[in-house]
Amino acid sequence: MFIDSSASNIWIADKINHRIVKWSSPTTSTVFCGSYGSNDNQLSYPDGLFVDTSDSDTLYVADSGNHRVQMWLPGATSGKTVAGITSYYGSGLNQLWFPKTLIVDNDKNMFINDRYNNRILKWKIGASSGVLIAGALSRETASNQLNNSWGINEPYSHFTFWPRFSWCRGQEKLMHVAFQPQIYYLKKKITYW
């Protein structure tokens, strides 16, 4: 989900219906893109999205089932793959494996939560591969590794990665990445539903 508070729009990745829906009011919605498949105008279980409001609402979709990130320009009838290889997962820096969420910074760098590779990649739009900035390819519980992380957000212009706790229950930490990875310990445990 992405909330554009300046325009009162809410963008939702309707994962099961393989589409992105834009809500401009509680009763008004528009299917922005998607139907099931792997073509440029299709999505497969889109999980996360980011709308670049500084670039005329350019949409970036973590197209999880197709192991790619799709960029949709305003008014476009199809997207363009800007990260990953359509329908082929892998662990190379040019591949993704079920990308979960992403954000885009002002310098057009995507920060992609590459969930099943247990890593976060920084991927410049237009580049053929990303750069590892957090995590590793194995599921571990060490403070410098991730384990099926769930998301990325950008509070106060800093990136926070939310690890999944199913493999390492009881941990009370979040990974904060700005220029160097750091671990912040919470005062209470995070409980998932």
N, C-alpha and C positions, 0 to 999 in steps of 0.2 A: 504494500500500500504506500502511496505517496500523497501527501497533502500539500496542495498549493494554496496557502492561506491568503495570498494576495489576490487570487482570482476565485477563491471559494470553490475550488475543484478538488475532488478526491479521485485518485486513480487506483484501481484495484486489479491485481492479477487474479482473475477468475480461473484458478488452476484446473479444476475438474472440467470446465467447459472450454479450456484451451484458448482463452481470449483475454484482452485487456479492456476493462470497462471504465469509462470516465463519468463520474457523477458530478453534475453541476448544481444539483439541489436534491433534497431527499426523495423527490419523485421523478427527477429527470436524469436519465442515463443514456450514454451513447457507447455502442461497441466500437472501440477505437481500432482494434485490429485483432486478427486471429480466427482460426478454426483449426481443427486437428490435422497435423501433418508436419512435413519437414521442408516444404517449399518456402521461398522467401516471404510469402504472404501468410504463412501458417506458423503455429506454435504447438509445442508439445509439453504440457504441464508447466506453463510459465509460473515461476515461483516468486521472483522479486522484480521490482522495476524502479527506475529513477527517471524523473522528468527534469530536463535541463531548462528551467524557466528563463535563464539568461540567453538561451538560444532558441527562442520561439517555440518552446515546449517540445523540443526533440526528446523522444522517448527511447529509453534503453531498457531492454527486457532480458532478464536471466531466464532463457528458454531451456529449462532444466532437462526435459526429456530429449532435447536435441543437442545437449552439451555445447551450447553456444550462447553468446550475447548478441541480440539483434538490436539494431538502431533503426528507429522509424522517424523520418523527417516529417514535419507538419504537412498534412495533405497527401502523403505518400500512400500508395495502395499496396506496397510491399516493403519489407524491411531489408536491411543489409547486415550480413554477419560481420561483426567487428571484433569478436574474440571467439576462439574455439574453432572446431571443425564440425560442420553439421553432421549429426547422427553418429559421430565417432568419438567415443570417450577415450581418454588416456591421461598419462601423467607427465607428458612433456610440457615444457613451458609454452607451447603453442596449442595445447589441448586443455579441455576442461572435463570434469566428470561430475555432472549434476550440479551446475552452479546454482546457488540458493538465493543470494542477494547481491546487490551492487550499489555503489554510489559513484558519482562522477565529480571531480573537483573542478575548480576554475581554470586549471591548466589542461583540461581535457584528458585527465588520467582516470581510468576506471579502476576502482578497487573492488575486486570480485571475490566473493566468498565461494571458493571452489570446494564445495562441501565434502564429497567423497574422496578427494585428494587431501583433505585435512589441511588446507592452506588458504592463505589470502594472497592474491596476485595483484600487483600494480601493472596495469596494461594501458599504455598510451594509445588513444584512438588513432588508428592508421598503422599501428605497429603489427608485426606478424607474430609476436609472442609477448608474454608478460614477464615480470620480474617477481621472484618470491620475496615477500616482505614479512610473512609470519607463517609458522607451522612447518609441517614436514609431510611426507607421503604416508607415514604410519600413524595409526591411532594410538596415541600415548597420553599420559597424564602429566608429563613434565611441564614446568611453567613456560617453556619456550615452544610448546607444541599445542595443536588443536585436535579436537576429537568430534567430528561431525558438527562443526559450528553452525549455529542457527541464523546469525544475522550480523549486519553491520549498520550502524547509524552514525550520524554526524552531529553530536551535541556540541554546541559552542565551538565549531570548527575543528574538532578533534575527532579521530576515528576510534570507535569502540567496537570490539568484536565480541559477540556473545557466544561463548562455547556451550555446547550441549552437555548436559550432565549425566546422561544415561549410562555412559561407560565409566564415569568417575564420580559417582555420587558423593555428596558431602563437600565437594570443593566449593569454596567461597571466593572465586576470583573471576575477574574480567581481564581481558588483554586490551591494553590501550596502546595504539601505535600512532605516533606522530612522526618523529624522526628516528627514534629507537624504540623497540618493543619494551614495554614495562608492564608489570603486573600490579594491579590494585586489588587489595583484599577488601571485601565488603564486611560490614559489621553484622549482617545477618545473611542467612542462606537465601538463595533464590529458589523459589518453588515453582515448578512447572505443573500445569494441569494434567 
